[in-house]
Amino acid sequence: MIKTKFYVGSVSFDTDDLQRADSLFHAFELDTLVEKMARFMKTRKSSEVHFACIKVGNQETDITKKVRKLCNTYQT
């Protein structure tokens, strides 16, 4: 059985009515995930990377710190 590797991440942010919310993102490449998350973060108040991981089958590897750093330094 082939196990597909993909990346998953979540961005938390403040809504217009001062509630906290989050959005999920996924991609097959790390660069694509970072681009999606960083672009989204630029459009939301008080946004931050909540979590990120690599998922292969049922196994997850935490990459939150790495994705947080990449999103914070992302240039469009």
All heavy atoms as a GROMACS GRO file, in nm:
protein
  618
    1MET      N    1   0.082  -0.117   0.000
    1MET     CA    2   0.000   0.000   0.000
    1MET      C    3   0.088   0.125   0.000
    1MET      O    4   0.182   0.136   0.078
    1MET     CB    5  -0.089   0.000   0.124
    1MET     CG    6  -0.181   0.116   0.131
    1MET     SD    7  -0.316   0.082   0.244
    1MET     CE    8  -0.283   0.202   0.368
    2ILE      N    9   0.060   0.219  -0.088
    2ILE     CA   10   0.135   0.343  -0.098
    2ILE      C   11   0.083   0.443   0.005
    2ILE      O   12  -0.037   0.468   0.012
    2ILE     CB   13   0.124   0.403  -0.240
    2ILE    CG1   14   0.184   0.307  -0.342
    2ILE    CG2   15   0.192   0.539  -0.246
    2ILE    CD1   16   0.166   0.349  -0.485
    3LYS      N   17   0.174   0.498   0.084
    3LYS     CA   18   0.136   0.599   0.182
    3LYS      C   19   0.177   0.736   0.128
    3LYS      O   20   0.294   0.760   0.102
    3LYS     CB   21   0.206   0.572   0.315
    3LYS     CG   22   0.159   0.445   0.382
    3LYS     CD   23   0.226   0.427   0.515
    3LYS     CE   24   0.179   0.298   0.580
    3LYS     NZ   25   0.241   0.276   0.710
    4THR      N   26   0.080   0.822   0.110
    4THR     CA   27   0.105   0.956   0.059
    4THR      C   28   0.150   1.048   0.170
    4THR      O   29   0.088   1.052   0.276
    4THR     CB   30  -0.022   1.013  -0.007
    4THR    OG1   31  -0.064   0.923  -0.110
    4THR    CG2   32   0.003   1.149  -0.066
    5LYS      N   33   0.255   1.123   0.145
    5LYS     CA   34   0.304   1.222   0.242
    5LYS      C   35   0.239   1.356   0.208
    5LYS      O   36   0.237   1.398   0.092
    5LYS     CB   37   0.455   1.234   0.233
    5LYS     CG   38   0.512   1.344   0.322
    5LYS     CD   39   0.662   1.343   0.322
    5LYS     CE   40   0.716   1.426   0.208
    5LYS     NZ   41   0.860   1.449   0.215
    6PHE      N   42   0.185   1.422   0.310
    6PHE     CA   43   0.134   1.557   0.290
    6PHE      C   44   0.154   1.639   0.416
    6PHE      O   45   0.182   1.587   0.523
    6PHE     CB   46  -0.011   1.558   0.241
    6PHE     CG   47  -0.111   1.497   0.335
    6PHE    CD1   48  -0.186   1.578   0.419
    6PHE    CD2   49  -0.132   1.360   0.336
    6PHE    CE1   50  -0.279   1.521   0.504
    6PHE    CE2   51  -0.225   1.304   0.421
    6PHE     CZ   52  -0.299   1.385   0.505
    7TYR      N   53   0.143   1.769   0.398
    7TYR     CA   54   0.166   1.865   0.505
    7TYR      C   55   0.034   1.927   0.547
    7TYR      O   56  -0.050   1.957   0.464
    7TYR     CB   57   0.262   1.975   0.457
    7TYR     CG   58   0.396   1.922   0.419
    7TYR    CD1   59   0.420   1.869   0.292
    7TYR    CD2   60   0.501   1.922   0.510
    7TYR    CE1   61   0.544   1.819   0.257
    7TYR    CE2   62   0.626   1.872   0.476
    7TYR     CZ   63   0.646   1.821   0.349
    7TYR     OH   64   0.768   1.771   0.316
    8VAL      N   65   0.018   1.948   0.678
    8VAL     CA   66  -0.104   2.005   0.733
    8VAL      C   67  -0.063   2.116   0.830
    8VAL      O   68   0.035   2.103   0.903
    8VAL     CB   69  -0.185   1.898   0.809
    8VAL    CG1   70  -0.310   1.958   0.870
    8VAL    CG2   71  -0.219   1.781   0.719
    9GLY      N   72  -0.141   2.224   0.829
    9GLY     CA   73  -0.113   2.332   0.922
    9GLY      C   74  -0.240   2.407   0.959
    9GLY      O   75  -0.341   2.399   0.889
   10SER      N   76  -0.233   2.479   1.069
   10SER     CA   77  -0.346   2.557   1.118
   10SER      C   78  -0.298   2.697   1.153
   10SER      O   79  -0.192   2.713   1.214
   10SER     CB   80  -0.407   2.490   1.240
   10SER     OG   81  -0.505   2.574   1.299
   11VAL      N   82  -0.379   2.797   1.116
   11VAL     CA   83  -0.353   2.936   1.153
   11VAL      C   84  -0.466   2.982   1.243
   11VAL      O   85  -0.584   2.967   1.208
   11VAL     CB   86  -0.345   3.026   1.028
   11VAL    CG1   87  -0.339   3.173   1.067
   11VAL    CG2   88  -0.227   2.988   0.941
   12SER      N   89  -0.432   3.035   1.360
   12SER     CA   90  -0.534   3.093   1.447
   12SER      C   91  -0.529   3.245   1.432
   12SER      O   92  -0.424   3.303   1.405
   12SER     CB   93  -0.514   3.050   1.592
   12SER     OG   94  -0.388   3.090   1.639
   13PHE      N   95  -0.645   3.309   1.452
   13PHE     CA   96  -0.655   3.454   1.428
   13PHE      C   97  -0.776   3.510   1.502
   13PHE      O   98  -0.864   3.436   1.545
   13PHE     CB   99  -0.665   3.483   1.278
   13PHE     CG  100  -0.781   3.417   1.211
   13PHE    CD1  101  -0.902   3.482   1.195
   13PHE    CD2  102  -0.771   3.285   1.164
   13PHE    CE1  103  -1.010   3.420   1.133
   13PHE    CE2  104  -0.878   3.223   1.102
   13PHE     CZ  105  -0.998   3.290   1.087
   14ASP      N  106  -0.779   3.642   1.514
   14ASP     CA  107  -0.893   3.711   1.574
   14ASP      C  108  -0.995   3.743   1.466
   14ASP      O  109  -0.960   3.792   1.358
   14ASP     CB  110  -0.850   3.842   1.640
   14ASP     CG  111  -0.770   3.820   1.767
   14ASP    OD1  112  -0.778   3.711   1.825
   14ASP    OD2  113  -0.699   3.914   1.808
   15THR      N  114  -1.122   3.721   1.497
   15THR     CA  115  -1.230   3.756   1.404
   15THR      C  116  -1.272   3.901   1.428
   15THR      O  117  -1.227   3.965   1.522
   15THR     CB  118  -1.352   3.664   1.423
   15THR    OG1  119  -1.405   3.687   1.555
   15THR    CG2  120  -1.315   3.517   1.405
   16ASP      N  121  -1.360   3.952   1.342
   16ASP     CA  122  -1.407   4.089   1.355
   16ASP      C  123  -1.483   4.113   1.486
   16ASP      O  124  -1.484   4.224   1.538
   16ASP     CB  125  -1.496   4.127   1.236
   16ASP     CG  126  -1.417   4.139   1.108
   16ASP    OD1  127  -1.294   4.164   1.116
   16ASP    OD2  128  -1.477   4.124   1.000
   17ASP      N  129  -1.545   4.007   1.539
   17ASP     CA  130  -1.618   4.022   1.666
   17ASP      C  131  -1.533   3.977   1.787
   17ASP      O  132  -1.585   3.939   1.891
   17ASP     CB  133  -1.752   3.950   1.662
   17ASP     CG  134  -1.739   3.802   1.631
   17ASP    OD1  135  -1.628   3.757   1.597
   17ASP    OD2  136  -1.839   3.730   1.642
   18LEU      N  137  -1.400   3.983   1.768
   18LEU     CA  138  -1.302   3.956   1.874
   18LEU      C  139  -1.307   3.815   1.930
   18LEU      O  140  -1.269   3.792   2.045
   18LEU     CB  141  -1.317   4.059   1.986
   18LEU     CG  142  -1.301   4.205   1.943
   18LEU    CD1  143  -1.322   4.297   2.061
   18LEU    CD2  144  -1.167   4.229   1.878
   19GLN      N  145  -1.350   3.720   1.851
   19GLN     CA  146  -1.343   3.579   1.887
   19GLN      C  147  -1.216   3.521   1.826
   19GLN      O  148  -1.161   3.576   1.731
   19GLN     CB  149  -1.466   3.504   1.834
   19GLN     CG  150  -1.598   3.553   1.891
   19GLN     CD  151  -1.609   3.526   2.039
   19GLN    OE1  152  -1.581   3.416   2.084
   19GLN    NE2  153  -1.648   3.626   2.115
   20ARG      N  154  -1.171   3.411   1.878
   20ARG     CA  155  -1.055   3.342   1.822
   20ARG      C  156  -1.106   3.231   1.731
   20ARG      O  157  -1.199   3.159   1.766
   20ARG     CB  158  -0.971   3.283   1.936
   20ARG     CG  159  -0.830   3.256   1.901
   20ARG     CD  160  -0.750   3.382   1.888
   20ARG     NE  161  -0.612   3.347   1.855
   20ARG     CZ  162  -0.532   3.424   1.785
   20ARG    NH1  163  -0.573   3.540   1.742
   20ARG    NH2  164  -0.411   3.387   1.758
   21ALA      N  165  -1.046   3.218   1.613
   21ALA     CA  166  -1.085   3.116   1.516
   21ALA      C  167  -0.958   3.057   1.454
   21ALA      O  168  -0.848   3.108   1.474
   21ALA     CB  169  -1.174   3.176   1.409
   22ASP      N  170  -0.975   2.948   1.380
   22ASP     CA  171  -0.861   2.893   1.308
   22ASP      C  172  -0.905   2.838   1.174
   22ASP      O  173  -1.022   2.810   1.150
   22ASP     CB  174  -0.788   2.787   1.389
   22ASP     CG  175  -0.872   2.664   1.419
   22ASP    OD1  176  -0.994   2.669   1.403
   22ASP    OD2  177  -0.814   2.562   1.459
   23SER      N  178  -0.807   2.828   1.085
   23SER     CA  179  -0.829   2.771   0.952
   23SER      C  180  -0.722   2.666   0.927
   23SER      O  181  -0.606   2.683   0.966
   23SER     CB  182  -0.820   2.880   0.845
   23SER     OG  183  -0.930   2.965   0.853
   24LEU      N  184  -0.763   2.558   0.861
   24LEU     CA  185  -0.673   2.448   0.828
   24LEU      C  186  -0.625   2.459   0.684
   24LEU      O  187  -0.700   2.500   0.596
   24LEU     CB  188  -0.742   2.315   0.849
   24LEU     CG  189  -0.780   2.280   0.991
   24LEU    CD1  190  -0.863   2.153   0.994
   24LEU    CD2  191  -0.657   2.265   1.077
   25PHE      N  192  -0.503   2.414   0.661
   25PHE     CA  193  -0.442   2.414   0.529
   25PHE      C  194  -0.373   2.281   0.507
   25PHE      O  195  -0.325   2.220   0.603
   25PHE     CB  196  -0.338   2.528   0.517
   25PHE     CG  197  -0.398   2.663   0.538
   25PHE    CD1  198  -0.412   2.715   0.666
   25PHE    CD2  199  -0.443   2.737   0.431
   25PHE    CE1  200  -0.468   2.840   0.687
   25PHE    CE2  201  -0.500   2.862   0.451
   25PHE     CZ  202  -0.512   2.914   0.579
   26HIS      N  203  -0.366   2.238   0.382
   26HIS     CA  204  -0.290   2.118   0.350
   26HIS      C  205  -0.227   2.133   0.213
   26HIS      O  206  -0.274   2.211   0.130
   26HIS     CB  207  -0.378   1.992   0.355
   26HIS     CG  208  -0.483   1.988   0.250
   26HIS    ND1  209  -0.604   2.052   0.262
   26HIS    CD2  210  -0.484   1.929   0.129
   26HIS    CE1  211  -0.675   2.031   0.154
   26HIS    NE2  212  -0.605   1.958   0.071
   27ALA      N  213  -0.117   2.061   0.192
   27ALA     CA  214  -0.043   2.067   0.066
   27ALA      C  215   0.046   1.944   0.056
   27ALA      O  216   0.077   1.879   0.156
   27ALA     CB  217   0.041   2.194   0.059
   28PHE      N  218   0.089   1.914  -0.066
   28PHE     CA  219   0.179   1.802  -0.088
   28PHE      C  220   0.326   1.843  -0.078
   28PHE      O  221   0.414   1.758  -0.072
   28PHE     CB  222   0.152   1.735  -0.222
   28PHE     CG  223   0.020   1.663  -0.225
   28PHE    CD1  224  -0.083   1.710  -0.304
   28PHE    CD2  225  -0.002   1.550  -0.149
   28PHE    CE1  226  -0.206   1.645  -0.307
   28PHE    CE2  227  -0.124   1.485  -0.150
   28PHE     CZ  228  -0.226   1.533  -0.230
   29GLU      N  229   0.353   1.975  -0.076
   29GLU     CA  230   0.489   2.027  -0.064
   29GLU      C  231   0.493   2.129   0.049
   29GLU      O  232   0.399   2.206   0.068
   29GLU     CB  233   0.533   2.094  -0.194
   29GLU     CG  234   0.534   2.003  -0.316
   29GLU     CD  235   0.641   1.896  -0.309
   29GLU    OE1  236   0.746   1.920  -0.241
   29GLU    OE2  237   0.622   1.789  -0.368
   30LEU      N  238   0.603   2.132   0.122
   30LEU     CA  239   0.618   2.225   0.233
   30LEU      C  240   0.610   2.370   0.185
   30LEU      O  241   0.544   2.453   0.247
   30LEU     CB  242   0.750   2.201   0.306
   30LEU     CG  243   0.780   2.294   0.423
   30LEU    CD1  244   0.672   2.286   0.530
   30LEU    CD2  245   0.917   2.261   0.481
   31ASP      N  246   0.676   2.402   0.075
   31ASP     CA  247   0.674   2.540   0.023
   31ASP      C  248   0.532   2.586  -0.007
   31ASP      O  249   0.498   2.702   0.018
   31ASP     CB  250   0.759   2.552  -0.104
   31ASP     CG  251   0.907   2.535  -0.078
   31ASP    OD1  252   0.949   2.543   0.040
   31ASP    OD2  253   0.983   2.516  -0.175
   32THR      N  254   0.450   2.499  -0.060
   32THR     CA  255   0.312   2.533  -0.091
   32THR      C  256   0.232   2.558   0.036
   32THR      O  257   0.154   2.654   0.043
   32THR     CB  258   0.246   2.421  -0.174
   32THR    OG1  259   0.325   2.396  -0.291
   32THR    CG2  260   0.104   2.459  -0.215
   33LEU      N  261   0.252   2.475   0.136
   33LEU     CA  262   0.184   2.496   0.264
   33LEU      C  263   0.222   2.631   0.324
   33LEU      O  264   0.135   2.708   0.365
   33LEU     CB  265   0.219   2.385   0.363
   33LEU     CG  266   0.153   2.399   0.501
   33LEU    CD1  267   0.003   2.371   0.492
   33LEU    CD2  268   0.220   2.307   0.601
   34VAL      N  269   0.350   2.661   0.328
   34VAL     CA  270   0.397   2.788   0.384
   34VAL      C  271   0.339   2.905   0.306
   34VAL      O  272   0.292   3.002   0.366
   34VAL     CB  273   0.552   2.793   0.386
   34VAL    CG1  274   0.601   2.933   0.420
   34VAL    CG2  275   0.606   2.691   0.485
   35GLU      N  276   0.338   2.897   0.175
   35GLU     CA  277   0.282   3.006   0.094
   35GLU      C  278   0.134   3.028   0.126
   35GLU      O  279   0.091   3.142   0.148
   35GLU     CB  280   0.298   2.976  -0.055
   35GLU     CG  281   0.241   3.083  -0.143
   35GLU     CD  282   0.255   3.054  -0.291
   35GLU    OE1  283   0.321   2.955  -0.329
   35GLU    OE2  284   0.199   3.131  -0.370
   36LYS      N  285   0.056   2.921   0.130
   36LYS     CA  286  -0.087   2.933   0.161
   36LYS      C  287  -0.109   2.996   0.298
   36LYS      O  288  -0.192   3.086   0.315
   36LYS     CB  289  -0.154   2.795   0.159
   36LYS     CG  290  -0.172   2.734   0.023
   36LYS     CD  291  -0.236   2.596   0.038
   36LYS     CE  292  -0.266   2.529  -0.091
   36LYS     NZ  293  -0.332   2.398  -0.072
   37MET      N  294  -0.036   2.946   0.397
   37MET     CA  295  -0.055   2.994   0.534
   37MET      C  296  -0.008   3.139   0.548
   37MET      O  297  -0.077   3.221   0.610
   37MET     CB  298   0.018   2.901   0.632
   37MET     CG  299  -0.045   2.763   0.640
   37MET     SD  300   0.046   2.645   0.742
   37MET     CE  301   0.016   2.710   0.905
   38ALA      N  302   0.107   3.172   0.493
   38ALA     CA  303   0.161   3.308   0.507
   38ALA      C  304   0.072   3.411   0.438
   38ALA      O  305   0.048   3.519   0.493
   38ALA     CB  306   0.303   3.313   0.450
   39ARG      N  307   0.023   3.379   0.321
   39ARG     CA  308  -0.068   3.471   0.251
   39ARG      C  309  -0.196   3.493   0.331
   39ARG      O  310  -0.246   3.604   0.341
   39ARG     CB  311  -0.100   3.421   0.111
   39ARG     CG  312   0.015   3.434   0.014
   39ARG     CD  313  -0.023   3.378  -0.123
   39ARG     NE  314   0.087   3.386  -0.215
   39ARG     CZ  315   0.100   3.483  -0.306
   39ARG    NH1  316   0.011   3.578  -0.315
   39ARG    NH2  317   0.203   3.483  -0.388
   40PHE      N  318  -0.250   3.385   0.386
   40PHE     CA  319  -0.370   3.395   0.467
   40PHE      C  320  -0.345   3.480   0.592
   40PHE      O  321  -0.427   3.565   0.629
   40PHE     CB  322  -0.418   3.256   0.507
   40PHE     CG  323  -0.543   3.255   0.590
   40PHE    CD1  324  -0.667   3.266   0.530
   40PHE    CD2  325  -0.536   3.242   0.727
   40PHE    CE1  326  -0.783   3.265   0.606
   40PHE    CE2  327  -0.652   3.241   0.805
   40PHE     CZ  328  -0.775   3.253   0.743
   41MET      N  329  -0.232   3.459   0.656
   41MET     CA  330  -0.199   3.530   0.779
   41MET      C  331  -0.193   3.681   0.757
   41MET      O  332  -0.227   3.758   0.846
   41MET     CB  333  -0.066   3.479   0.836
   41MET     CG  334  -0.078   3.340   0.895
   41MET     SD  335   0.082   3.267   0.940
   41MET     CE  336   0.134   3.377   1.069
   42LYS      N  337  -0.150   3.723   0.639
   42LYS     CA  338  -0.141   3.866   0.609
   42LYS      C  339  -0.277   3.932   0.600
   42LYS      O  340  -0.287   4.054   0.605
   42LYS     CB  341  -0.062   3.888   0.481
   42LYS     CG  342   0.084   3.856   0.496
   42LYS     CD  343   0.162   3.880   0.370
   42LYS     CE  344   0.308   3.847   0.396
   42LYS     NZ  345   0.393   3.876   0.283
   43THR      N  346  -0.383   3.853   0.589
   43THR     CA  347  -0.518   3.909   0.576
   43THR      C  348  -0.600   3.898   0.705
   43THR      O  349  -0.717   3.934   0.706
   43THR     CB  350  -0.596   3.839   0.463
   43THR    OG1  351  -0.620   3.703   0.500
   43THR    CG2  352  -0.520   3.844   0.332
   44ARG      N  353  -0.540   3.852   0.813
   44ARG     CA  354  -0.612   3.830   0.939
   44ARG      C  355  -0.543   3.902   1.055
   44ARG      O  356  -0.420   3.913   1.058
   44ARG     CB  357  -0.622   3.681   0.972
   44ARG     CG  358  -0.696   3.598   0.870
   44ARG     CD  359  -0.841   3.642   0.859
   44ARG     NE  360  -0.921   3.557   0.775
   44ARG     CZ  361  -0.943   3.575   0.645
   44ARG    NH1  362  -0.887   3.675   0.582
   44ARG    NH2  363  -1.020   3.492   0.578
   45LYS      N  364  -0.623   3.946   1.151
   45LYS     CA  365  -0.570   4.014   1.270
   45LYS      C  366  -0.511   3.913   1.368
   45LYS      O  367  -0.569   3.807   1.390
   45LYS     CB  368  -0.682   4.090   1.342
   45LYS     CG  369  -0.736   4.208   1.266
   45LYS     CD  370  -0.835   4.283   1.352
   45LYS     CE  371  -0.975   4.249   1.305
   45LYS     NZ  372  -1.078   4.317   1.381
   46SER      N  373  -0.398   3.949   1.425
   46SER     CA  374  -0.333   3.868   1.531
   46SER      C  375  -0.319   3.722   1.490
   46SER      O  376  -0.342   3.631   1.570
   46SER     CB  377  -0.412   3.878   1.661
   46SER     OG  378  -0.423   4.012   1.702
   47SER      N  379  -0.280   3.699   1.366
   47SER     CA  380  -0.269   3.561   1.318
   47SER      C  381  -0.136   3.499   1.360
   47SER      O  382  -0.036   3.569   1.377
   47SER     CB  383  -0.284   3.557   1.166
   47SER     OG  384  -0.182   3.635   1.106
   48GLU      N  385  -0.139   3.368   1.378
   48GLU     CA  386  -0.018   3.293   1.412
   48GLU      C  387  -0.035   3.148   1.371
   48GLU      O  388  -0.146   3.097   1.362
   48GLU     CB  389   0.012   3.302   1.561
   48GLU     CG  390  -0.094   3.241   1.649
   48GLU     CD  391  -0.064   3.257   1.797
   48GLU    OE1  392   0.041   3.313   1.832
   48GLU    OE2  393  -0.146   3.212   1.877
   49VAL      N  394   0.078   3.083   1.346
   49VAL     CA  395   0.076   2.940   1.316
   49VAL      C  396   0.042   2.868   1.446
   49VAL      O  397   0.111   2.883   1.546
   49VAL     CB  398   0.211   2.893   1.261
   49VAL    CG1  399   0.212   2.740   1.244
   49VAL    CG2  400   0.242   2.961   1.128
   50HIS      N  401  -0.067   2.794   1.444
   50HIS     CA  402  -0.111   2.720   1.562
   50HIS      C  403  -0.039   2.584   1.569
   50HIS      O  404   0.011   2.545   1.673
   50HIS     CB  405  -0.262   2.702   1.559
   50HIS     CG  406  -0.318   2.638   1.680
   50HIS    ND1  407  -0.320   2.700   1.803
   50HIS    CD2  408  -0.373   2.515   1.699
   50HIS    CE1  409  -0.373   2.618   1.891
   50HIS    NE2  410  -0.406   2.506   1.832
   51PHE      N  411  -0.037   2.512   1.456
   51PHE     CA  412   0.038   2.387   1.449
   51PHE      C  413   0.067   2.354   1.303
   51PHE      O  414   0.004   2.407   1.213
   51PHE     CB  415  -0.036   2.270   1.516
   51PHE     CG  416  -0.143   2.208   1.428
   51PHE    CD1  417  -0.112   2.107   1.338
   51PHE    CD2  418  -0.274   2.251   1.435
   51PHE    CE1  419  -0.210   2.051   1.258
   51PHE    CE2  420  -0.373   2.196   1.355
   51PHE     CZ  421  -0.340   2.097   1.266
   52ALA      N  422   0.162   2.265   1.283
   52ALA     CA  423   0.193   2.214   1.149
   52ALA      C  424   0.258   2.077   1.166
   52ALA      O  425   0.328   2.051   1.264
   52ALA     CB  426   0.287   2.307   1.074
   53CYS      N  427   0.231   1.988   1.071
   53CYS     CA  428   0.290   1.855   1.077
   53CYS      C  429   0.301   1.794   0.937
   53CYS      O  430   0.238   1.839   0.843
   53CYS     CB  431   0.209   1.763   1.169
   53CYS     SG  432   0.047   1.718   1.104
   54ILE      N  433   0.386   1.694   0.929
   54ILE     CA  434   0.395   1.609   0.810
   54ILE      C  435   0.317   1.483   0.844
   54ILE      O  436   0.337   1.424   0.951
   54ILE     CB  437   0.540   1.570   0.778
   54ILE    CG1  438   0.626   1.694   0.757
   54ILE    CG2  439   0.544   1.479   0.655
   54ILE    CD1  440   0.774   1.662   0.749
   55LYS      N  441   0.230   1.442   0.756
   55LYS     CA  442   0.148   1.323   0.780
   55LYS      C  443   0.178   1.219   0.673
   55LYS      O  444   0.170   1.246   0.554
   55LYS     CB  445   0.000   1.360   0.779
   55LYS     CG  446  -0.091   1.250   0.824
   55LYS     CD  447  -0.224   1.307   0.868
   55LYS     CE  448  -0.324   1.201   0.902
   55LYS     NZ  449  -0.292   1.123   1.019
   56VAL      N  450   0.214   1.100   0.718
   56VAL     CA  451   0.238   0.986   0.630
   56VAL      C  452   0.159   0.869   0.687
   56VAL      O  453   0.192   0.818   0.794
   56VAL     CB  454   0.387   0.949   0.620
   56VAL    CG1  455   0.407   0.831   0.525
   56VAL    CG2  456   0.471   1.067   0.578
   57GLY      N  457   0.053   0.831   0.618
   57GLY     CA  458  -0.035   0.727   0.672
   57GLY      C  459  -0.094   0.776   0.804
   57GLY      O  460  -0.150   0.884   0.812
   58ASN      N  461  -0.078   0.697   0.909
   58ASN     CA  462  -0.129   0.735   1.041
   58ASN      C  463  -0.024   0.806   1.127
   58ASN      O  464  -0.050   0.839   1.241
   58ASN     CB  465  -0.180   0.612   1.116
   58ASN     CG  466  -0.305   0.556   1.052
   58ASN    OD1  467  -0.383   0.630   0.994
   58ASN    ND2  468  -0.323   0.426   1.062
   59GLN      N  469   0.096   0.826   1.071
   59GLN     CA  470   0.205   0.885   1.148
   59GLN      C  471   0.215   1.035   1.120
   59GLN      O  472   0.209   1.079   1.006
   59GLN     CB  473   0.336   0.817   1.114
   59GLN     CG  474   0.452   0.862   1.199
   59GLN     CD  475   0.578   0.784   1.168
   59GLN    OE1  476   0.592   0.726   1.062
   59GLN    NE2  477   0.670   0.784   1.262
   60GLU      N  478   0.231   1.113   1.228
   60GLU     CA  479   0.247   1.258   1.216
   60GLU      C  480   0.380   1.300   1.280
   60GLU      O  481   0.418   1.250   1.384
   60GLU     CB  482   0.134   1.332   1.288
   60GLU     CG  483  -0.001   1.310   1.227
   60GLU     CD  484  -0.111   1.386   1.300
   60GLU    OE1  485  -0.081   1.458   1.398
   60GLU    OE2  486  -0.227   1.373   1.259
   61THR      N  487   0.447   1.396   1.214
   61THR     CA  488   0.570   1.453   1.267
   61THR      C  489   0.551   1.603   1.281
   61THR      O  490   0.517   1.670   1.184
   61THR     CB  491   0.690   1.425   1.171
   61THR    OG1  492   0.701   1.283   1.152
   61THR    CG2  493   0.818   1.479   1.228
   62ASP      N  494   0.569   1.653   1.401
   62ASP     CA  495   0.547   1.794   1.429
   62ASP      C  496   0.656   1.880   1.363
   62ASP      O  497   0.774   1.854   1.380
   62ASP     CB  498   0.547   1.819   1.579
   62ASP     CG  499   0.512   1.961   1.614
   62ASP    OD1  500   0.599   2.049   1.600
   62ASP    OD2  501   0.398   1.986   1.655
   63ILE      N  502   0.614   1.981   1.287
   63ILE     CA  503   0.706   2.076   1.226
   63ILE      C  504   0.659   2.220   1.252
   63ILE      O  505   0.688   2.312   1.175
   63ILE     CB  506   0.722   2.051   1.074
   63ILE    CG1  507   0.588   2.054   1.002
   63ILE    CG2  508   0.796   1.921   1.048
   63ILE    CD1  509   0.598   2.054   0.850
   64THR      N  510   0.589   2.239   1.361
   64THR     CA  511   0.531   2.370   1.392
   64THR      C  512   0.636   2.480   1.398
   64THR      O  513   0.619   2.586   1.337
   64THR     CB  514   0.453   2.364   1.526
   64THR    OG1  515   0.353   2.263   1.515
   64THR    CG2  516   0.387   2.497   1.557
   65LYS      N  517   0.744   2.459   1.470
   65LYS     CA  518   0.847   2.563   1.484
   65LYS      C  519   0.906   2.601   1.349
   65LYS      O  520   0.928   2.719   1.321
   65LYS     CB  521   0.957   2.518   1.579
   65LYS     CG  522   0.913   2.513   1.724
   65LYS     CD  523   1.024   2.467   1.814
   65LYS     CE  524   0.977   2.457   1.958
   65LYS     NZ  525   1.082   2.407   2.047
   66LYS      N  526   0.932   2.502   1.266
   66LYS     CA  527   0.989   2.528   1.134
   66LYS      C  528   0.893   2.608   1.047
   66LYS      O  529   0.932   2.706   0.984
   66LYS     CB  530   1.024   2.394   1.066
   66LYS     CG  531   1.082   2.410   0.928
   66LYS     CD  532   1.120   2.276   0.870
   66LYS     CE  533   1.188   2.293   0.735
   66LYS     NZ  534   1.239   2.166   0.685
   67VAL      N  535   0.766   2.567   1.044
   67VAL     CA  536   0.666   2.637   0.962
   67VAL      C  537   0.641   2.778   1.015
   67VAL      O  538   0.629   2.872   0.938
   67VAL     CB  539   0.536   2.554   0.952
   67VAL    CG1  540   0.426   2.635   0.886
   67VAL    CG2  541   0.562   2.425   0.876
   68ARG      N  542   0.638   2.793   1.146
   68ARG     CA  543   0.620   2.926   1.206
   68ARG      C  544   0.731   3.020   1.160
   68ARG      O  545   0.705   3.133   1.119
   68ARG     CB  546   0.620   2.913   1.359
   68ARG     CG  547   0.581   3.040   1.430
   68ARG     CD  548   0.568   3.017   1.581
   68ARG     NE  549   0.448   2.941   1.609
   68ARG     CZ  550   0.437   2.844   1.698
   68ARG    NH1  551   0.543   2.807   1.769
   68ARG    NH2  552   0.323   2.781   1.716
   69LYS      N  553   0.854   2.972   1.164
   69LYS     CA  554   0.968   3.054   1.121
   69LYS      C  555   0.958   3.087   0.972
   69LYS      O  556   0.980   3.203   0.932
   69LYS     CB  557   1.100   2.980   1.151
   69LYS     CG  558   1.221   3.059   1.115
   69LYS     CD  559   1.348   2.983   1.152
   69LYS     CE  560   1.471   3.063   1.110
   69LYS     NZ  561   1.595   2.991   1.142
   70LEU      N  562   0.925   2.988   0.890
   70LEU     CA  563   0.914   3.011   0.746
   70LEU      C  564   0.801   3.109   0.713
   70LEU      O  565   0.816   3.195   0.625
   70LEU     CB  566   0.894   2.879   0.672
   70LEU     CG  567   1.013   2.785   0.671
   70LEU    CD1  568   0.972   2.647   0.619
   70LEU    CD2  569   1.126   2.842   0.587
   71CYS      N  570   0.689   3.098   0.780
   71CYS     CA  571   0.577   3.190   0.757
   71CYS      C  572   0.612   3.332   0.798
   71CYS      O  573   0.574   3.428   0.730
   71CYS     CB  574   0.451   3.144   0.831
   71CYS     SG  575   0.367   3.006   0.755
   72ASN      N  576   0.684   3.345   0.908
   72ASN     CA  577   0.721   3.478   0.956
   72ASN      C  578   0.822   3.548   0.867
   72ASN      O  579   0.833   3.671   0.870
   72ASN     CB  580   0.772   3.471   1.100
   72ASN     CG  581   0.661   3.441   1.198
   72ASN    OD1  582   0.544   3.465   1.172
   72ASN    ND2  583   0.697   3.386   1.312
   73THR      N  584   0.896   3.472   0.789
   73THR     CA  585   0.997   3.531   0.699
   73THR      C  586   0.954   3.524   0.553
   73THR      O  587   1.033   3.559   0.466
   73THR     CB  588   1.133   3.462   0.716
   73THR    OG1  589   1.120   3.323   0.687
   73THR    CG2  590   1.187   3.480   0.858
   74TYR      N  591   0.832   3.480   0.527
   74TYR     CA  592   0.784   3.463   0.388
   74TYR      C  593   0.774   3.598   0.318
   74TYR      O  594   0.720   3.695   0.372
   74TYR     CB  595   0.648   3.394   0.388
   74TYR     CG  596   0.590   3.375   0.249
   74TYR    CD1  597   0.635   3.270   0.170
   74TYR    CD2  598   0.495   3.461   0.199
   74TYR    CE1  599   0.584   3.252   0.042
   74TYR    CE2  600   0.444   3.444   0.071
   74TYR     CZ  601   0.488   3.340  -0.008
   74TYR     OH  602   0.439   3.323  -0.133
   75GLN      N  603   0.825   3.604   0.197
   75GLN     CA  604   0.817   3.724   0.113
   75GLN      C  605   0.737   3.692  -0.012
   75GLN      O  606   0.763   3.593  -0.079
   75GLN     CB  607   0.958   3.769   0.070
   75GLN     CG  608   1.049   3.803   0.185
   75GLN     CD  609   1.007   3.930   0.257
   75GLN    OE1  610   0.967   4.027   0.194
   75GLN    NE2  611   1.013   3.926   0.389
   76THR      N  612   0.640   3.777  -0.045
   76THR     CA  613   0.558   3.754  -0.165
   76THR      C  614   0.626   3.807  -0.286
   76THR      O  615   0.712   3.890  -0.281
   76THR     CB  616   0.420   3.820  -0.150
   76THR    OG1  617   0.438   3.958  -0.122
   76THR    CG2  618   0.338   3.753  -0.045
   0.00000   0.00000   0.00000
